[in-house]
Amino acid sequence: MPEPSRIKNLPEALDRRSFPAVGLWNRLEGRPRTTSFDRALRAEVRDALWLLTRQWQLGEFRGTDGGSPVTATYSVATSVPSRFRPGAGAVEPLPGDRPLETVAERRNLPFAFGPDPVSFDLRLAIGRRWMKLLGPQLGLKNYRTAYIDKYPIALPDPGLDADTPRTADPDVWSTLQAFAGRRMDGYALYRHIKTENGRASDGISAPGPARLQLDALGVRLVAWFDDLFDQPRADGTWDASWLEHRFSVAAAPTGTEKVLTAQEYPGGHLDWHAFSIDPGAPLGGTAPAPAPINRTVFPAPVRYSGMPLPRWWALEDGRTNFAGVRPDSTDLARLIFLEFALVYSNDWYQVPCDLPAGVLASIRGLAVTDVFGQRQWISPAGSGQDEDWQRWSMFTLDTIGTDDVPADMSVFLPPTVPKVSEGAPLEQVALIRDENANMVWGVEKTVPLPTGVGRRGSEVVAGMLAHRLRLVPAPAPDVPRAPIAYRAMSTVPENWVPFVPVHVPGSDRSIRLQRAAMPSVVDGRPVRPHTSLLREGIDAGKPYFVNEEEVTPTGTTITLAYNRTRWYNGRVSVWLSAQRGVGRGEGSSGLVFDTAQ
């Protein structure tokens, strides 16, 4: 074995941190021969000479010229992010009247799966709002019937296979029977005004003054629904291939624009650690930064329950039992916490600095004056090169890439809320690995009904299959001609969507997962997914790929649900978002090939 390297100049090696394994301790602690810290933390009293010896060991008899800080003067440059870019989409202004979660997570509401209309709850809500707008207007009540006839809710035919999604479930079928011919499809009117640049009076027989009133009410209807639900202008931030949100914001605290990119945001709680400094192209159009904040404050020592006192004679608070903390040798975060709490805690001071929520702040300078009148210029502890492996800092942002650039010392306080109310899952998909079949499956745990509520996927597909078998009975099996029967492939539930491995273009080694389809047991046609999460690209005729590394052996769960929160200005935000979570392990579909029965 090679001999360990000898350190010739220990003080120089410690100053340069050339050997990370060499530690420097300024406080003596007990070294128990057991794994328990109980006796080491008791500080058992022996005699007066022993106590004086302990004080001498701890350095309480040595005087220093170091003075305690009296005042601290700092200057902080702040800037509010004003530009937003969803993934690789177009840059747009970042609204300041709602939290960043709303803008980062919102997605378009699904009103149709191909030719099949869905979300009848929202369609009826918009129609009811339109009827209420017509009510107070004198002379406009008579047009209610005309709008019901113009934008009707069609009654599905239980005898048609194409209407199976709307007639197989008894609750959906009874709901559509109750509203068909009696209420209007409000979304059809909204879409005519919003996306087709039409007017509310189009197709309605009304005189000129009444048409002007109807058109004005149509503008109010669109504004009401756009304010009720937050939806993106174009595509959202959800990257279906990586199963996460990707977006960027930009601010200019020091006059130069900084782009902060969230590369792997799974949804849920959004905080500073989701962002990184993006050295790429700027977003442009960033608002100018306000004047820097200059303040002189009084530093205060850091205090907490159970902290070690600076003198050996003092009795420490026993409410915090540090001996009860039993970290493992690999639990670095807990070990760092214990080291701070037991060794370095009384060497830290805190300086108050109040910043508004939603700013990117950069400390321009910090000067501390001690009791001797000495002024010390304090530099950031984490300064240096961003790729320096010996650099350590907290609450700072890293820089994307491996270029040797200076570390960014900015602090980002994203404009987020501490609590978001999450509704019941509208869709839930579990991506699991099936080692027996050597495939990945997208199991639709929860699928949305046309009425806008989520239900267990196995129940929905079982009801649809039974309804289709009543309409299109399965052919009678052939007369057996041998004692055994050969089956080319077994069947799986229709809420299991297969993903097959395919090669990445231009590579013979890398693979990705492509969505496929299983044949229906009724007519052999491909079974389409029942959730918008797995219908990615179907309506546009495009394939859907998922990167293989995103489906780990433990699996991945994706949930689609409505969220609601209130911003500090009182505005209520409601949006539909996808959130990624951890799965529950592998699964088995029971799919086998070439079997004999």
N, C-alpha and C positions, 0 to 999 in steps of 0.2 A: 504493500500500500504506500502511496506517496506520503511524504512527511508534510504535516500542515505548515503553511507559510508563516514565517515569523515576522512580527511587526516590530521594526527597528525603532520607529519614532511613534509612540502611541498617541501623544497629544495631537500631532499633525494628522494622523490617520483618523482620529475622532472628529477633528474640525472639518476635514474634507469628506467624511463619511465614506471612506474607501472600502471599509469592511463592515457591511451591514450587520454581521453577526456579533460585532463588538458593541456592547451596550454601556451606557454611562448612567450610574445611579447616584442620586444625591440624598437618598433616604434609606435607612436600614430597616428591613423587615425580618420577621422570624422565618425560619426555614424548617417547618415541621417535617418529620420523617413519614408522616401519613398523608393521606389525601384530604384530611379535614383541616380547616383553618381555625377551628374553635380555640385551641390553646394559644396559637400564635397571635390571635387578636385579643386575648384577655389582658395582656400586659400585667402579669402577676407581680405583686409587690414582694420583694425579698427583704431589703434593708435600705437605709438611707444612702449608703455608699453605692449600692447597686443602682439606685435612681440617679445619683450624680454621674455615674459612669454612663448610663444610658443617655443622659443629656449631653455629655461630652461626645458620645458617638454620633448623636444626631446633629451636632454642630451648633447647639444653642449657646455655647460659650464663645463662639467666634463672631466678631463684629465685622460688618461689611460697610462699604461706602455707598451701597445702592439705596436710593431713595424711593419712597412710595409715590405713585403718580397722584398728582393733584388735579390737573385739568388736561383735557384732550381736545384738540382742535382738528376738525376734519372737513373735507370738501367732497361732496358726492354729486356726480352728474347722473341725472335720471332722464329717461325717455319712455314714453308710452308706445308700445307697438301699434302701428297704424296700417300695416299692409299684411295681406294673408294670401297664401297660395296653397290650394288643395292638391297635394301630390305633385304631379307634373302638369297641372291645369293652369288656367289663366290667373294672373294676379288680380286681386280685388281688394277694395278697402276693408279693413277690419272694423266691424261695428263695435262701438264702445258701450252700447246700452244693453248688453247681454254677456253672460260669462263665456269664456273661451271654449268650455266643453260643448256648448251648444253649436258653435261655429265649426268646431273640429269633428264632431261626431254625427251631425245631422245628415240624414239621407232622405231621398225622395220617398214619399208615401206610395205604396203599391195600390193602384186602382184597377189593374188588369193583369192576368197571367195569360199572355197570348190573346186569343179571342174571348177568353172568359172574364167577365167583370167580377171584381172582388171589392172588399171594403164597403159593403152596403151600409154599414153603420155611419161612415163618413158621408156617403152619398145622400142618405136620408137627413143627416144633420145639416148639410148645406142646403138641401131643399127646404127644410123647416125654417132655416134662417131667411131664405128668400120669401117664404110665405109671410113671415113676420114683418119683413120690410114692406111688403105690399099692403099689409093690414092698415097701418095708420094713414096711408095716402088715400085721400078721397077720390073715388072713381077708379081705383086700381084693384079693388077686391074682386071685381068681375073677371079679371084676367087669370085668376088662380086655375080655373079649369083649363084654360088655354095652355098654360105652362105644363100642367100635368099631361095633357095630350101631346105637347111638343117634346117633352123630355120624360117619357114614361119609364117606369120600372117594369120590364117585361116579365111575364109569368112563364117560368120554364115548363117544359113538357116532360113529365116523368116517363114518357114512352120513348124519348130520344136519348141515345147513348151520349150525345154531345152535351146534354144538360145533366149528366150524372153528378158533377161536383155540387150542383145546386138542388138536387132532389134526393140524393142518397141519404143525407142526414135529416131526420125528422124535424129538428129545431130549425134548420135553415129553410127547409121546404115550407113549414108553417109560417115562418116570418115573411118569406116572399109572398105567400098567398095573402097575408094580411095587408101588405102594402102595395101590391101590384094593382094598378088602376086607381089607387086612392092617394098616392103621394108621388112626387116628382123626383127624378134623378138630378139632384143639385149639382153633382160633379160634372154632368154633361153640359149644364149651363156655364159652370165655372170654366171648363176647358174651352168652350166656344168663345168666351170673352178673353181668357188669359192667353191661350196658345194659338188660337185661330184668328185673333184680332177681330172678333165679331162684336156685335152689340146685343144687349139683353132684349131689345125689341125685334130682333130679326126673326121672321116667321110668325110674328104675332100681329093680328089685325087690330090696329089701334090708330087713332088720329094723331096728328103731329104733336100737340102738347103732351099727350100721354106717352108717346114714344120717347120724348126728351126726358120725362120723369123716369121711365123704365131704364133708359140708358144710364142715368145718373145713379140709380139704385144698383145697377150691375157693377159699376165701379166700386161702390161701397161694399158689395158682396165679395168681390175679389180682395179688397183691402182687409176685410174682416178675416177671411180664411188665411191669408198670408201672414197676418199678425197672430192668428191662433196657433199655427204650427210653423216651426222654423224648418225650412227646406233649402237645400243648396240651389244656387243659380243654375249650375250645370251638373257635372258629376261631383260626387262627394269625395271624401278623403279615404274611403275604405278601399284597400288594395286586396282584391279577392285572391290573388296569387300568393301573397304573403300572410293573409289573414290578419291584417292589422291596419291601423290608420297611419297615413303619412301626410304631413302638412308642414308649412313653414310660416313664420311671422318675422317681421323686420322692424327694427327700431334703430335710432341713432343717438345714443346717450352722449357721445363725445364729438358729434358732428359727422362721423363716418358711419355709414349704415352697417349694421350687423344683422345677419340673417340667422335665425334660430330655427332649426329643423327638428321635428319629432319623427324619427325614422321607424320606431317600433312601438307605437302606442297601442296597447290592446283594447283600450276603452275602459270606462269606469272612472277611476280617480286620476285626474291630470295634475301633475306637479312639475317642479323645476327639473327633476332628474330625467324627465322624458325628452328634454331638449339638448341639442348640441350646437356649437357654433359651426355654421356652414360657410366655408371659404369660397364657395362657388359664386355664380353670378348674382348680383344684388337684385332685389325685387323692384326697386325704384319707387319714387314718389313718397318717401318716408317723411313724416311731419317733422319740423325742426324741434330740437330739444329745448326745454325750458332752461332758465338760469340755474346754475348749480346750487346745491344746498350747502351753506357754510355755517357751522355751529361750533360752539365751545361748550363742552359738557364736563361733568365730574364723573370719573371712573369709579366703579364700585366693585369690591371683591365678589367673586362668585361664591354663592352660598347655597347649600342644599342640606337636607337632613342626613345625618350620619357622616358628614365629611370629617376628615382628620383635622384636628386642631393644631396650630403652629407650635404649641409648647407641650412638653411631656407631662407637666403637672396638671393640665386641664383635663377634665372628664368629657369624653366625646358622647355624642347622642347615640343611645343604644336602640333607637327605634328602627334603624336600618341594619339588617343583619347581612353583612357582606359575606359571612361564613356560609350562609345559605345559598349563595350563588355558586353553582358547581358547573363551570364551563368545561367543555371538551378541549382537547389539544388543538383541534381544527376550528374552534369557534372564535375566530379572530375578532369579530365585533364585540363580543362579550369580554374577551381578554383586554382589548383596548379600553373598554369602559372601566373595568376594574383597575387597570393601571392608572388611569386618570383619577379615579375616585380615591385610591389609596396612596398615591405618590405625588401627583402634580396638581392636585385640586386647589390648594391654597396659593398657587402661583399665578392664577388667572384673574383678570379683571374684565368687567363688561362695560361697554360704552353704549348708552342709549342712542338709537338712530331710528327715527320714525319715517317710514316711507309709505306712500299710498300703494294700494293693491294694483297690480297690473303694470309694473314698471320694470325696466331693465336698468340696473344701477351699476355704476363704476366708481370706486373710491379713487379720487384724484390724489389725495394725500392725507396723512394722519401724523400729527405732531403731539407728543406727550411732554408735559412739564411736571417734574417731580418736586419734592419738598425742598431740594437744594437749589431750585431755580434752573436746573439743567433741562434743556429741550432736546428731545430725542425724536428723530425722524423714523417712523415705523414703516418698514416695507412688508409687502405681503409674504406670508410664510410659504405659499405655494407658487411663488414666482419662479421663472426659469423657462425651460423648453417644454413644450407640451408632451413630447415623447420621452422625456427623462423618466426612467423607471424609478428613480429615487425621489421624485417629487411627490408630495402628498398634500392634499388639500380637501376641504369639505365645502359643500354648497357652491361649488364653482362648476362651470361648464367646460366640457372637453371640446376639442376641435376634431371635426370629421377628417379622416384621412391619416396618412402616416408621414406627412411632410414635417420637417424640422422647423416648426414655427413657435414663436413665444406663446406661453400659456395665457389664456384669457382669464382675467380675474373678475369678470362681471358677475353680478348676482341677479338672477331673474325671479321676480315675484309674479307669476302668471295670474291673470285676472280670472281666477276660478272660485268656485264655491265649496264650502266644506261638506255639504250634504246635498245629494240629489235623490229624489224619490223615484224609484224604479217601479214600473208597472209589471203586471203579470207577463210572462214570456209569450210573445206572439209567435215566434219561431224559435226552435232550438234544434241544433244539428250537432251530432257527435261524430267526429272523424276518428275512426279506430282502425287498427291493423288486424287483419285476419291472416295469421301465419299458416293456417291449414289450407286456405284457398290462395295464399300468396297474393293478397289484394288489400286494398284500402277501401273501406266503406264509409259513406256518408249516411248515417242513420238519422232520419228525421224524427226526433223524439217528440217534438211539438210542431204541428202544422196549423196554419191559419184557416179558419172556415170563411166562406164568402161573407158571413155576417161580421167579420172583423174580430173574432175572438180565437184564442189558441186552444187546441185540443190535442190529446194524445194521438201521435201519428199512427200507431198500430190500430186504434179504434177507427180512425177516419178511413184508412185504406181498406180495412176489413169491411166496413159498411159500403164503400164504393165498389169493392169486388163483388160482394153479394148482390148489389143492385144490378151490376153489369151482367152477372150470370143469370139473373132473372130475365134480362132483356135479350141476351145472346147466350143461350144455353151452350154449355160445353159439349162437343161431339161425344157420342157414345164410344167407349173404348172398344178396340178390336177384340174379336173372339180369340182367346188364347190358343196358340198353336204349339206351345212348348211349355214344359214345367217351369221355366224361368222366363223373366222378361228383362229386356235390355233398355236402360234409360241413358240417354246421352248426357243429360244434365238435370240436376234437381232444381227446385224452385226456392226463391227467397221472398220474404214479404216485400210488398211494393213500396214501402217506405225506406228500403235499403238501396241506396244509389251507389253503383260501383265506380271506383277510380282505378284505372289500369296504368301501369308504368310505361312510359314512352321515352324515347331518347330526346334530349335537348338538341335543337338544330345546331349543327356544326360540331357536335361532340359525340364520341363513341362510348364515353364512360358515364357522363352525367345523365341522369334521368329525372323526369318530373311526372306528376300524376295527372292523367286526363280523365275527365268525367265521361263515363260510358252509360249504357242503358241496358236493362234486363228486359227480355220479351214478356209481354203480358200473357197470363195463363188463359185469357179469354179469347183474344184474336191474334196473339203473337206480335202485336205492335209494340214499339219501344215505350217503356213506362217513363213518363216525364216526372221530374221532381215536383213536389207539392209546396216547396218553400222558395221564397225569393233568394235566399242565400245560396242555394244550389242551382237555381235557374239562371245563373250568371251567363249571359251571352246567348241563351236559347232563343229569345225573341228576335235577336239580331242575326241569328244563324251563325254564330261564332262558337268555337270550342272553348272549353273552360279548363285551365290548367292550375294545379296547386303544386308548389315546390315541395319536393319530397321531405326535406328537413323540417317542414312545418308540422308534419304528422309524426310525433314522437311515439315511442312504444307505450307511453302512458295515455296517448290519445289527446285530442283537442276538442273542446266544446265551444260552440258559437251560439250566442243568444241574441235574439232581436226583440227589443221591447221599447215601450214608450218611456221617456224620462221627463220629469217636471222639477223645476226649481225656481227660485225667486232671486233676482239680482238686487243689489243694494239700493237701486232707485225704485224698487217696488214692482218692476216689470216681471211678469210670469213668463217663463219660456217652457215650451213643450216641444219635444223633438223625438224622432225615431232613430235609434242607433243600434249598432251591432257591438257586442262585447265578447272578447275571447277569454276562455278560461282553460283550466287543466282538466283532462279527461280522467277516466277511472280504469284505464288499462286496456288490454287487448280484448277482442271478442271473436266470436265464431258465428258465421252466417249459416253454417251447415251446407254450403254449396259444394257439391262433389260432381265429378264427371265420370262417365263410363262405368256405370254400376249395373249389377245384375240383381234381380229380385225374384 
